[in-house]
Amino acid sequence: MSNPLFRALARPQMVAGVTYPFFVLNAIVAVELFLVFKTPLALLPSLVVHAVGYAAHLRDVHVMGLWLTRLSKTPRVKNYRLRGANVYRP
């Protein structure tokens, strides 16, 4: 059993069930969609993305940081289109 204070200090800052960077990125996309389409219905995709992010953050609160680290550390290899994954043999 872990100490509740340690768990609270080790968690990233959360807003509406998702991490703050995810929330800000989703808000920027929502505002851009709203400004482009000029209808409140343009906000629906952002609600869906937020729900998916919320479900992902329920499993692991560091999911966005892990995903960004994976993208930056493991770039696509040359044969990605052939195999559909990062396979390092020719």
Stockholm file with secondary structure:
# STOCKHOLM 1.0

chainA/1-90         MSNPLFRALARPQMVAGVTYPFFVLNAIVAVELFLVFKTPLALLPSLVVHAVGYAAHLRDVHVMGLWLTRLSKTPRVKNYRLRGANVYRP
#=GR chainA/1-90 SS CCCHHHHHHHSCCEETTEEHHHHHHHHHHHHHHHHHHCSGGGGHHHHHHHHHHHHHHHHCTTHHHHHHHHHHHSCCCTTHHHHSSCCCCC
#=GC SS_cons        CCCHHHHHHHSCCEETTEEHHHHHHHHHHHHHHHHHHCSGGGGHHHHHHHHHHHHHHHHCTTHHHHHHHHHHHSCCCTTHHHHSSCCCCC
//
